[in-house]
Amino acid sequence: MDLEKLAQQAKTSISLIEESSGLEQWRIQYLGRKSALSLFFNSLAQLSPEEKKHLGGKANKIHKELVLLYKNKKEEIEKNIFKKKDSFLDITQPGEKQILGHLHPLTLTAREIISSFEKMGFSIIEGPEIETEYYNFDALNIPEDHPAREMWDTLWIKPKTIKEKSRLLLRTHTSPMQMRYMEKHQPPFRIIVPGKCFRYEATDASHEIQFFQIEGLMVGENITLANFKAVINELMKNIFQQEVEVRFRPSYFPFVAPGVEVDIRLKNGDWLEIMGAGMVHPELFKKAGYKNNQWQGFAFGLGIERIAMIKYKINDIRLFFNSDIRFLEQF
Ligand code: DAH
């Protein structure tokens, strides 16, 4: 075996290598377990002591040389990777920012409102978006010929058969759950009903065909509007993280007596209307089957969009629903 020739060959071929895959092949060929050099080391035992000493030493020297050549070449290739202009990997480059999704501003607002009510001991109830005419209107003291029905422009659902007793509609408010709940539960209780509502209306900056409400109902023996005001004060403090002025204005809804409209005012701001409310009309308790006159309670219907618009200073309700990423990214 011509050790000199082998060394020469190895040196020549490594000088031509530019990439790590070529270098790995070279390593296997000249330094690997089956390389000529390794096989030569394995065969040393068969030689005479003289030859062993002489050739063994020589082979060792060559092996060391080749290992050094390999190390140097490896470093050189690694350095060059970062020098090449069209380099495929620059481990010093900052990572790309991952864009994460997040909650919609209305979801954020709804969750804050709900969690505030939860802290005050209210239970969270849900109801159907497709409602019957009875629960959406009649049960709430709004019979068909009542002019107050015009307060709720309604999307009706075409009946499948003429015989259907109660016509179906997309609920125009969350108030139908008042009766659905009272029919099945005895006071005292306090509940809220968050949900989507629908109205057959032209849209503008403050009206949408769909929107979210949170209905509230608290019934007990001595519940008054003073309790209601305390609840709303607490809710406003939680949501806006500051003292908020709250005022009631007389208003009319067929299912409450007296009825009020609730306005709030933040520091240095204007009065803004956020919900309708009132003391539950005795007629509803009668319809629910409550026998003696021992219960009273308050009810309210809070617009989630309204609160979100005040909180985030948004001037057009339609922004919530048109999925413009430039708007949504701000939350
Ligand atoms: N349901 C009413 C609406 O959507 C809001 C409302 C007013 C709800 C008075 C109530 C209430 O519970 O007592 O216009």
Residues whose N, C-alpha, C, O or C-beta is under 5 A from the ligand:
A	BS01	DAH	T172 H173 S175 G216 F253 V256 G276 A277 G278 A299 F300 G301
